Amino acid sequence: MEFNLADLWERVVDAVPGHEAMVCGDRRLTYAAADERANRLAHHLAGSGIGPGDHVALYLYNGTEYLEGMLATFKLRAVPINVNYRYGEEELRYLLDDADAKAIVFHREFGPTLEAVRADLPELTGFVVVDDASGSPLVSGTSGYEAALAAASPARDFGPRSADDLYLLYTGGTTGMPKGVMWRAEDIFFGAFGGGNLGDTPIATPESITDSLDPHRRGLPACPFMHGTAHWMAFGTLYSGGTVVISPDHHLDPERLWRLIERERVTFLVIVGDAFARPLVEAFDRLEPPADVTPLTVVLSGGAVLSPSVKANWVEHFPATLLIDGFGASETGGQGQSVSAAGGPIETAPRFRVTEETTVLDDDLRPVGRGVVGRLARRGHVPLGYYRDPVKTAATFPVIDGVRWSVPGDHARIEDDGTITVLGRGSVSINTGGEKVYPEEVESALKSNSGVFDAVVVGVPDARWGERVTAVVQPRRGASPTLESLADHTRGQLASYKVPRGLVLVDEIVRSPSGKPDYRWARATAIAAEATP
């Protein structure tokens, strides 16, 4: 049996050709129309020399073009490469070179940055530009996206494909340069694309993908497609026969997003942590007239854990909606979930129910007992490794007794009831006086303070303690929290060594477009503040 991403998509297309697949602004595409556009793009790319195993970069904002680009490459047995559209020239040059990109599909707005680095990328020879309202100069030698589609064949006449075809996801993580995580098509389908992970009944055969379609599902990924959380959700929706609703906005506008949810009768919303959930729930009360979001039944947060105070506020506002904290990583796919609902308890720690494929290992990569802190690990449908990096591959994807594990660096412990509490990424943990402090735990406590809108916690050098726990805080408008007040607030929730000993107030917390905290920025900001007289 071959679980191939393009083959599975085409089976769904043939089952529901007239059903709406994608909506973005004024564009509404049925499954048949979306498939034809992907076929045309695939033929254009093939005519430009792209074939099996070649890498095609997607340097795009959210839009149907992003998903069409992924589908087109899958059809050719080529590999889509996600590009962070916030990158400057050096970062862009590094990623396109590291990824061995041979073609790129990009929004016109990004043309000047691309033009500045293309001379250093001799392997990058195919350029397809999606026009926009930016008015940026056109990159020489490019093909216009819509013109390329119009001139290409709509036929679905591609050769056989394989479950071993690659899916490659570049992840920046919390430290270091971006790394490309290599997945087999079959593994990413079951690990993150809706094939049956996290307790769902796995799809037994490729043919059975059409046996239980859910055409009423209307999913909206509010985060950028350039990060896995968004396109994992999008493909999970497409493989279910549902509709992917795409916001044409390039930045989070909470009020506009609620109006889109209302207008398109969205049933499934995907966000990333407090950076999305907090402004959304607070904007809801300001809507005039009020928005009717009755169809919204599931909200999934992936990529960053929700704080307890935000979860409680959300459940209070939307008692008919299940709020799911999903845990996973680019290197693991989805690993666990924590569900909050009206009338139920609100977890005060990032505690998840997981499948038997996920456990906690010690430093010798052996399972730990209950209550012991170790390294979170997953086996089964996991990646092959990092692209062009055998050293990091060996460290993160060790083979133990013939079984390959993914151990990306999160610390965790198994509780008595079998759930797993995730403490945080070891690379950003703080060592203060020999005690280990995980930033996420302190951040959750800080954000439950009424004067705090957002917070990131880092360690700064300290002559006595080695590192000192320091809070970088964005206050609420009109609030002026002090170190004393925040220390008193957190002292009732945390052990004394976890209480912040330093405070830096900022106008805005810097996060990635996906909502993850930028710990390098926060640490540099905290150190610079201390150095300022």
C-alpha positions in Angstrom: 0.0 0.0 0.0 1.3 3.4 -0.9 0.2 6.3 1.2 1.3 9.2 -1.1 0.2 12.7 -0.4 -0.7 13.6 -4.0 -2.5 10.2 -4.6 -4.5 10.7 -1.4 -5.5 14.2 -2.5 -6.6 13.0 -5.9 -8.8 10.3 -4.3 -10.6 13.0 -2.3 -10.9 15.2 -5.4 -12.5 12.4 -7.4 -15.0 11.7 -4.5 -16.2 15.3 -4.0 -15.1 17.3 -7.2 -17.8 19.9 -6.8 -17.4 20.6 -3.1 -15.7 23.8 -2.0 -12.0 23.1 -1.1 -10.5 26.5 -0.6 -11.8 30.1 0.1 -9.5 33.1 0.1 -11.0 36.6 -0.4 -13.0 36.6 -3.6 -11.5 33.3 -4.8 -13.6 30.1 -4.1 -12.2 26.9 -5.5 -14.0 23.5 -5.7 -11.9 20.4 -5.3 -11.9 19.9 -9.1 -10.8 23.5 -9.7 -8.1 23.4 -7.1 -6.8 20.2 -8.6 -6.7 21.6 -12.1 -4.8 24.7 -10.9 -2.3 22.4 -9.1 -2.0 20.3 -12.2 -1.2 23.3 -14.3 1.4 24.6 -11.9 3.0 21.2 -11.8 3.2 21.1 -15.6 4.8 24.6 -15.6 7.3 23.6 -13.0 8.1 20.4 -15.0 8.6 22.5 -18.1 11.2 24.5 -16.1 13.2 21.4 -15.3 11.6 20.4 -11.9 11.4 16.6 -11.4 11.3 14.0 -8.6 13.4 15.0 -5.6 13.9 18.6 -6.7 13.1 21.4 -4.2 10.7 24.2 -4.8 10.7 27.1 -2.3 7.4 28.8 -1.4 8.1 32.4 -0.4 4.5 33.4 0.1 1.9 34.9 2.3 -1.2 32.7 3.0 -3.3 32.1 0.0 -4.6 29.4 -2.3 -1.3 29.7 -4.1 0.6 28.2 -1.1 -1.5 25.1 -1.0 -1.6 24.8 -4.8 2.2 25.0 -4.7 2.5 22.2 -2.2 0.1 20.0 -4.2 1.9 20.7 -7.5 5.2 19.6 -6.0 3.7 16.5 -4.5 2.2 15.6 -7.9 5.7 15.8 -9.4 7.4 13.9 -6.6 9.2 17.1 -5.9 9.6 18.7 -2.5 8.0 22.0 -1.3 10.3 24.2 0.9 8.6 26.6 3.4 10.3 30.1 3.5 9.9 32.5 6.4 8.7 35.7 4.7 10.2 37.8 7.5 13.7 36.8 6.6 16.3 39.4 5.7 18.8 38.8 2.8 21.3 36.7 4.8 18.7 34.5 6.3 17.0 34.0 2.9 20.3 33.2 1.2 21.2 30.7 3.9 17.9 28.8 3.7 17.6 28.7 -0.1 21.2 27.5 -0.3 20.9 25.0 2.5 17.7 23.6 0.9 19.2 23.3 -2.6 16.2 25.1 -4.0 15.9 24.9 -7.8 12.7 26.9 -8.2 10.8 29.5 -6.1 7.2 30.7 -6.1 7.0 34.1 -4.4 4.8 37.1 -3.8 5.9 40.2 -5.8 6.5 42.1 -2.5 9.5 39.9 -1.8 11.1 40.4 -5.1 13.7 42.9 -4.0 15.0 40.7 -1.3 15.1 37.7 -3.6 16.9 39.8 -6.3 19.6 40.7 -3.8 20.5 37.1 -3.2 19.8 35.3 -6.5 23.4 35.8 -7.8 24.7 33.7 -4.9 22.3 30.8 -5.7 23.3 29.4 -9.1 21.1 26.3 -8.7 18.0 28.5 -8.3 16.8 28.8 -11.9 12.9 28.8 -11.9 11.0 31.9 -10.7 7.2 32.2 -10.5 5.8 35.4 -9.2 2.3 35.9 -7.6 1.3 39.4 -8.3 0.1 41.6 -5.4 -0.6 45.3 -4.7 2.9 46.0 -3.6 4.2 47.6 -6.8 7.6 46.1 -6.2 9.9 45.8 -9.2 9.5 42.6 -11.1 12.4 40.1 -10.8 13.9 39.5 -14.2 13.3 36.1 -15.8 10.2 35.3 -13.8 6.9 33.8 -15.0 3.7 35.3 -13.8 1.7 32.8 -11.7 -1.7 33.1 -13.4 -0.1 33.4 -16.9 1.9 30.3 -16.2 -1.2 28.4 -15.1 -3.2 29.6 -18.1 -0.5 28.3 -20.6 0.1 24.9 -18.9 -1.8 21.7 -19.3 -4.6 20.9 -16.9 -4.2 17.1 -17.4 -3.6 14.8 -14.5 -1.0 12.7 -16.4 1.8 12.2 -13.9 3.8 9.1 -13.3 3.5 6.7 -10.3 4.5 8.0 -6.9 5.7 6.5 -3.7 5.1 6.5 0.1 8.8 7.3 0.3 8.4 10.7 -1.5 9.7 13.5 0.8 8.0 16.2 2.7 10.6 18.7 4.1 9.7 21.3 6.8 12.2 23.9 7.8 12.1 24.9 11.4 13.9 27.7 13.2 13.4 26.3 16.6 14.5 28.5 19.6 18.2 28.6 18.8 20.5 28.3 15.7 19.9 28.4 12.0 16.9 26.8 10.3 17.0 23.0 9.9 15.1 21.0 7.3 13.2 18.1 8.8 12.8 15.3 6.3 9.6 13.1 6.5 8.4 10.3 4.3 5.0 11.1 2.8 3.4 8.2 4.6 4.9 9.2 7.9 3.8 12.8 7.7 0.3 11.8 6.6 -0.1 9.7 9.8 2.0 11.9 12.0 0.4 15.3 11.3 -1.8 15.4 8.1 -4.8 13.8 9.6 -4.2 10.1 8.9 -5.2 9.0 12.4 -2.8 10.2 15.0 -3.8 11.3 18.5 -6.5 8.7 19.0 -8.4 9.0 15.7 -9.0 5.7 13.9 -6.1 5.3 11.5 -6.9 5.1 7.8 -6.3 1.4 7.0 -5.8 1.7 3.2 -5.3 4.6 0.8 -8.7 3.8 -0.8 -10.5 4.1 2.5 -9.6 7.8 2.9 -13.0 8.6 1.2 -15.0 6.3 3.5 -15.6 8.9 6.3 -15.3 12.4 4.7 -16.5 15.4 6.7 -17.6 18.0 4.1 -19.2 20.1 6.9 -15.7 20.8 8.3 -14.7 24.4 7.6 -11.2 25.0 8.9 -9.4 28.3 9.3 -5.7 28.3 10.0 -5.1 31.8 11.5 -1.3 31.4 11.5 1.1 31.5 8.5 1.4 28.6 6.1 5.2 29.0 6.3 5.0 27.2 9.6 3.9 23.6 10.0 0.9 24.2 12.3 -1.1 26.0 9.6 -0.5 23.7 6.6 -0.9 20.5 8.8 -4.3 21.7 9.7 -5.1 22.7 6.1 -4.2 19.3 4.7 -6.0 17.6 7.5 -9.1 19.5 6.4 -8.5 18.8 2.7 -8.0 15.1 3.3 -11.3 15.1 5.2 -13.2 16.6 2.2 -13.8 19.9 4.1 -13.1 23.5 3.2 -10.0 25.5 4.1 -10.9 29.1 4.8 -7.9 31.4 4.3 -7.6 34.9 5.7 -6.1 37.3 3.0 -4.7 39.5 5.8 -0.9 39.5 6.3 -1.1 40.3 10.0 -3.4 39.2 12.8 -6.4 41.6 12.9 -8.7 40.1 15.6 -11.8 41.9 14.6 -11.5 41.1 10.9 -10.7 37.5 11.7 -13.9 37.2 13.8 -15.9 38.6 10.9 -14.3 36.1 8.6 -15.2 33.3 11.0 -18.7 34.5 11.1 -19.1 35.1 7.4 -17.7 31.7 6.3 -19.3 29.8 9.2 -16.0 28.3 10.3 -16.2 25.2 12.5 -12.5 24.6 13.3 -10.0 27.4 14.1 -6.3 26.9 14.5 -4.3 29.5 16.4 -0.8 29.6 18.1 -0.9 30.1 21.9 -1.7 33.2 23.8 -0.3 35.5 21.1 -3.5 34.7 19.1 -5.9 33.6 21.8 -5.6 36.6 24.1 -6.2 39.3 21.5 -9.0 37.3 19.9 -11.0 36.7 23.0 -10.6 40.3 24.2 -11.6 41.7 20.7 -14.7 39.6 20.7 -16.4 41.8 23.4 -15.7 44.9 21.2 -17.5 43.6 18.1 -20.4 45.8 17.1 -22.7 44.3 16.1 -21.8 41.1 18.0 -20.6 38.3 15.9 -22.5 35.0 15.5 -19.9 32.3 15.7 -22.3 29.5 16.7 -20.8 27.0 14.1 -17.4 27.3 15.7 -17.1 24.0 17.7 -13.3 23.4 17.9 -10.4 25.7 18.5 -6.9 24.1 18.4 -3.8 25.9 19.6 -0.6 24.4 18.3 3.0 25.5 18.4 2.8 27.3 21.8 1.0 26.3 25.0 -2.0 28.3 26.2 -1.7 29.8 29.7 -4.4 28.8 32.2 -5.9 32.3 32.5 -6.4 32.6 28.8 -8.0 29.1 28.6 -10.4 30.0 31.4 -11.3 33.3 29.7 -11.9 31.5 26.4 -14.1 28.8 27.9 -16.1 31.4 29.7 -16.7 33.3 26.4 -17.4 30.2 24.2 -18.9 27.5 26.4 -20.1 25.5 23.3 -16.6 25.3 21.9 -13.9 22.7 22.7 -10.5 24.4 23.3 -7.7 22.0 22.5 -4.1 22.6 23.5 -2.1 20.5 21.0 1.5 19.6 21.6 4.0 18.6 19.0 7.0 19.7 17.0 8.3 19.8 13.5 10.4 16.8 14.4 7.5 14.8 15.9 4.2 15.8 14.4 1.3 15.9 16.8 2.1 14.2 20.2 -0.6 15.0 22.6 -3.7 17.1 23.5 -5.2 18.8 26.5 -8.9 19.6 26.2 -10.7 22.4 28.1 -14.5 22.8 28.0 -17.3 24.5 29.9 -17.9 22.9 33.3 -14.6 21.0 33.3 -11.2 21.7 35.0 -8.6 24.1 33.5 -5.2 22.5 33.6 -2.7 24.8 35.4 0.3 23.0 33.8 1.0 21.9 30.2 -0.2 18.4 30.8 -1.2 16.2 27.8 -2.8 12.9 27.0 -0.6 11.0 24.6 -0.5 7.8 22.6 1.7 4.8 23.4 4.2 6.0 20.8 5.2 9.0 23.1 7.1 8.6 26.3 9.9 10.1 28.4 13.5 8.9 28.2 16.5 9.5 30.4 20.0 10.7 29.2 20.9 7.2 28.3 17.7 7.0 26.1 15.9 4.5 28.4 12.3 4.9 29.6 12.0 6.7 33.0 9.6 6.0 35.8 6.6 8.1 37.0 7.6 11.5 38.2 11.1 11.5 36.8 12.1 14.4 34.5 13.6 13.3 31.2 13.4 14.0 27.5 10.1 13.7 25.6 10.4 11.2 22.8 8.2 9.7 20.0 8.6 6.6 17.9 6.5 5.2 15.0 5.7 7.7 12.3 8.7 10.1 12.8 11.0 11.9 10.4 14.1 10.4 8.7 16.3 13.2 10.0 17.6 16.7 9.2 18.4 17.5 5.6 22.2 17.7 5.0 23.0 17.3 8.7 24.0 13.8 9.7 25.4 15.0 13.1 22.2 16.6 14.3 20.2 13.7 12.8 22.1 11.2 14.9 21.5 13.3 18.0 17.8 14.0 17.5 16.7 10.8 15.8 18.6 8.0 17.6 18.0 4.3 16.8 17.6 2.3 20.0 17.2 -1.5 19.7 16.2 -1.1 16.1 13.6 1.6 16.7 14.1 5.2 15.5 13.0 7.8 18.1 12.5 11.5 17.7 14.0 13.4 20.7 14.0 17.1 19.8 14.9 18.5 23.2 11.7 19.0 25.3 11.9 18.0 28.9 8.9 16.3 30.5 7.7 13.9 33.2 5.1 11.1 33.3 2.4 11.7 35.9 0.8 8.9 37.9 -2.3 8.8 35.6 -0.1 8.4 32.5 -0.4 11.9 31.2 2.7 13.8 30.4 3.6 17.3 31.7 5.8 19.1 29.3 8.3 21.4 31.1 9.9 23.1 28.1 12.7 23.0 25.7 16.0 22.3 27.4 17.9 24.8 25.2 16.0 27.7 26.8 15.8 26.4 30.4 17.4 28.6 33.1 20.0 27.3 35.5 19.8 29.4 38.6 21.7 28.2 41.7 21.8 24.7 40.3 18.0 24.6 39.9 16.4 24.3 36.5 13.6 26.7 35.6 11.5 26.3 32.5 10.4 29.7 31.1 6.9 28.5 30.0 5.9 27.8 33.6 6.9 31.3 34.8 5.3 32.9 31.8 2.0 31.3 32.5 2.1 32.6 36.1 3.0 36.1 35.0 0.2 36.3 32.3 -2.4 35.5 34.9 -1.6 39.0 36.4 -4.2 41.6 35.4 -1.5 44.1 34.6 0.4 41.8 32.2 -0.6 41.5 28.5 2.3 39.3 27.4 5.6 38.0 28.9 8.7 36.1 28.0 11.1 34.8 30.7 14.9 34.4 30.2 18.0 33.8 32.2 20.6 36.6 32.4 24.2 36.2 33.8 24.4 36.5 37.5 27.7 36.3 39.6 26.0 34.5 42.5 23.3 32.3 40.9 24.9 31.6 37.5 21.7 32.8 35.8 18.9 35.1 37.2 15.3 34.6 36.2 14.2 37.8 34.4 10.8 38.7 33.1 10.4 40.7 29.9 6.9 42.0 30.1 4.5 43.9 27.9 2.1 45.6 30.3 -1.6 46.1 29.6 -2.5 49.6 28.5 -2.5 51.9 31.5 -0.8 49.3 33.8 2.6 49.7 35.4 3.5 46.4 37.0 6.6 46.4 39.3 9.1 43.6 40.0 7.8 43.5 43.6 4.1 43.2 42.5 4.9 40.5 40.0 7.2 38.6 42.4 4.4 38.6 45.0 1.9 37.4 42.4 4.0 34.5 41.2 5.3 33.5 44.6 1.9 32.0 45.4 2.1 29.8 42.3 5.7 28.9 42.0 8.7 27.7 44.0 10.7 30.6 45.3 13.7 29.9 43.0 11.4 30.3 39.9 10.1 33.8 41.0 11.5 36.6 38.7 14.4 38.5 40.2 14.6 40.9 37.3 12.0 42.8 35.2 12.2 44.6 31.9 9.1 46.5 30.6 8.7 46.7 26.8 6.2 48.2 24.4 5.7 44.9 22.6 6.9 41.3 22.9 8.7 40.1 19.8 7.4 36.8 18.5 7.7 34.9 15.3 4.8 35.1 12.8 3.6 31.7 14.2 3.3 33.2 17.7 6.3 31.5 19.3 8.4 33.7 21.6 11.8 34.9 20.4 14.0 34.0 23.3 17.2 35.3 21.7 15.6 38.8 21.4 14.2 38.6 24.9 17.6 37.7 26.4 19.4 40.4 24.5 16.8 42.9 25.5 17.1 42.0 29.2 20.9 42.1 29.1 20.9 45.4 27.3 18.4 46.9 29.9 20.7 45.9 32.7 23.7 47.5 31.0 21.9 50.8 30.6 22.6 53.2 33.5 
